[in-house]
Amino acid sequence: MKQLTIIFLAILLTLPTLIQAESFGPEYDQVVSFFQGDNEPSALDAIWDTKSVLKIGTIAAGENNNAYANHACEILYNEGFRGQAIEVIIIDIEKLAFKQELVTLGKATCE
């Protein structure tokens, strides 16, 4: 129950930032919706910083988040982003929400 409350608060605190996020087009929005949905339970949120940088928010749990970033690359490939040199950055959504700190948990470059 405590983790669910933390997740809810983290989402509420980051929501104003996401509302202001620029849309780069429907294919980019589809990727964000995928990571925000139930298909990826580890991902709590996602946002495109630029057309070549995707940030995915998750809760730090000591897992190999570089592996999760590589998994995100596979999803991007399936969504038509193959060959576009996209950097996936996995961030700690709790640190972002509660301390306004951007902590990188893992990353990968999708080619």
C-alpha positions in Angstrom: 0.0 0.0 0.0 2.8 2.4 0.8 4.5 1.8 -2.6 1.1 2.5 -4.3 0.8 5.8 -2.4 4.4 6.8 -3.3 3.7 6.0 -7.0 0.5 8.0 -6.9 2.2 11.0 -5.3 5.1 10.8 -7.7 2.8 10.9 -10.7 0.8 13.8 -9.3 3.9 15.8 -8.6 5.4 15.2 -12.1 2.1 15.7 -14.0 2.4 19.5 -14.4 5.8 18.9 -16.1 4.3 16.4 -18.5 1.3 18.6 -19.4 3.8 21.1 -20.7 5.7 18.5 -22.7 6.0 19.2 -26.4 4.6 16.6 -28.8 6.9 15.6 -31.6 4.1 13.8 -33.5 1.7 10.8 -33.1 4.5 8.2 -33.4 6.3 9.7 -30.5 3.1 10.1 -28.5 2.3 6.4 -29.1 5.6 5.4 -27.5 4.9 7.6 -24.5 1.4 6.0 -24.2 2.9 2.6 -24.4 5.2 3.2 -21.5 2.5 4.9 -19.4 0.1 2.0 -19.9 -0.2 -1.4 -18.4 2.1 -3.1 -21.0 5.2 -2.0 -19.1 4.6 -2.3 -15.3 8.2 -1.1 -14.5 7.7 2.2 -16.3 5.6 4.7 -14.4 6.0 7.5 -17.0 7.9 8.5 -20.1 8.7 11.7 -21.9 10.6 12.7 -25.0 13.1 15.5 -24.2 14.0 15.8 -27.8 13.3 13.6 -30.9 16.4 11.6 -30.0 16.1 11.4 -26.1 13.4 9.3 -24.4 13.3 9.4 -20.6 11.4 6.6 -18.8 10.6 7.1 -15.1 10.7 4.1 -12.8 11.2 3.3 -9.1 14.8 2.4 -8.1 14.8 -1.2 -7.0 18.4 -2.3 -7.5 17.7 -3.9 -10.9 19.9 -3.7 -14.0 18.3 -0.6 -15.5 20.7 -0.6 -18.4 19.1 -3.9 -19.4 15.7 -2.2 -19.1 16.9 0.6 -21.3 17.9 -1.9 -23.9 14.5 -3.5 -23.6 13.0 -0.1 -24.3 15.2 0.1 -27.5 13.5 -3.2 -28.7 10.1 -1.5 -28.2 11.2 1.5 -30.1 12.4 -0.7 -32.9 9.0 -2.4 -33.0 7.4 1.1 -33.1 9.3 2.1 -36.2 12.3 3.9 -34.6 15.0 1.6 -35.9 18.2 3.3 -37.1 17.4 6.7 -35.5 20.1 6.8 -32.7 17.7 7.4 -29.8 19.1 7.6 -26.3 16.9 6.0 -23.6 17.5 7.2 -20.1 15.9 5.4 -17.2 15.3 7.9 -14.3 14.3 7.6 -10.7 10.8 9.0 -10.6 10.7 9.2 -6.8 13.8 11.4 -6.7 12.4 13.6 -9.4 9.0 13.9 -7.7 10.1 14.5 -4.2 13.5 16.2 -4.5 13.5 17.5 -8.0 16.7 15.6 -8.6 17.2 13.9 -12.0 18.9 10.6 -11.1 19.9 8.3 -14.0 19.4 4.6 -13.2 20.4 3.3 -16.5 20.7 4.1 -20.2 21.2 2.8 -23.7 21.6 4.1 -27.2 19.3 2.6 -29.7 20.7 2.4 -33.2 
